Amino acid sequence: MTETVNQPISPDLRKWIGTQLAAGHQPQVLQKSMLDTGWSSPVVCAALAEFGFNVEPAASAPMAPAPAQAVQSAAAATVGTVGAAEPATRRPLPGPSLDGEPLFVDAGDRRVRVLQTMTHPRVVVFGDLVAAEECEQLIELARARLARSLTVEMKTGGEMLSVDRTSDGMFFQRGENEVVARLDARIAKLLNWPVEFGEGLQILRYAPGAQYAPHYDYFDPNEPGTPTILKRGGQRVGTLVMYIGEPEKGGATTFPDVGLSVAPQRGSAVFFSYDRPAPETRTLHGGAPVVAGEKWVATKWLREAEFI
């Protein structure tokens, strides 16, 4: 049979490619999946080029299915070869080992309390994760480097100021100093996730009135800047917010979809994971306004691959 070339690049195909790229799959993997299910090589190259990836033409399968069938078959093939996509729960996720409902979890150099858990969204509140002297060290080291916090600019993959985020912040590189390196190792042990898969530690200060409007931490697969962001380590799959300076009033971390509010008590933390970049994860969250005093947090975002 000759190769079928009359295959339009449909909205469904674009959506599928965007979802797979957002999940961190490489364009070469998508190319193989599409070819294996009958898409012609010119169409595959053209479709991936729309997302900024130029792949070398390769031999196509001898017989192409209808476009709608090909999208479904390609998705199934991707699951079989790289173990992600649908169903999203197949993706490995960071998180503590809570078999037997323990009161404490081993974090290597420290026993951490388990204060509260939730299944959907997957949320765990920890106590005694950060020692008082470590909180003070982080604040002191960060203070001179604070600047107005930025958010990810999803159109380009860069950063921008946002009225939704009114804190001051800075980033430590992984292992930049002794206290950061110690926390990186502790978090990796606690959440069963490699140190290398974590972004640098972000320190934020919220003065009275400062807040962070409800948002998601994953990168939206429908935004044009997402493929650029994902090149540094794939999709985000988990967030750990550690409270290193507690305010007198206000400043809770809220999860509006489930009516959960976590008080910002110094030394404690809230962890949540998300198995796919979608609102169905119910991980919409925000930082309520600080009413009195200052709130300081240290945030660790976890990627599905090594963050570079």
C-alpha angles and dihedrals in degrees: 000000000000121000116272110233102169095092116130120216095244128198088248091056092048090049091050093049091048092050093049093048090048088053088057101254115151119244090240089060091051090047091055093046092051093046091048090056095048109269112145117249095241091053092047092051092046093048094050091045088062086065093048098262120124110198128182115256113257137186114283129217112272096242125038123210123219112287096252091049091047092055091053093044093048091051090051091048091052091053090052096048106037104019100234140086112062125042086030093197089077089074114101111245135194118250145125123277104252102169109148092018097267122201090216134035125206110243096175103252095027142037109233124204121235105219104167140358136193128188104207107054094024101238130163124183114206131198128205094015095135122038120231093247090050090052090053093047093051093049093048094047093046101043098082092049099050120129135164107296118252131207129215112273100222096195093065107010091247131109134269144176114261133192087218092067117052102167131107118238153161139191131240116206115238108281092000093147139001099272094045092048090050092051092046090056093045093051092047091053094043095049099033092236128125118260088231091061092062127092119230116285113268119209118202132186120201114196121196108303094016118128145154115233117230112284144147123255097211120090113256108244091209095061118095094227095056098088089056092051093048093058088076096062113324127258124342111252104175145021131205117191113192120193110221099164122029125210124225092241137006129001100116121161105241133200103197096188093062103026094244123150122184117200115228098238114170114257094019128101143192122223127192134170134202123203096201138014096260139108088242087080087072090219096134103139142160146177113256116224117278108242100189135001126007131297119209122190136179112210127197118191117198124213129202091240139021111310112225 
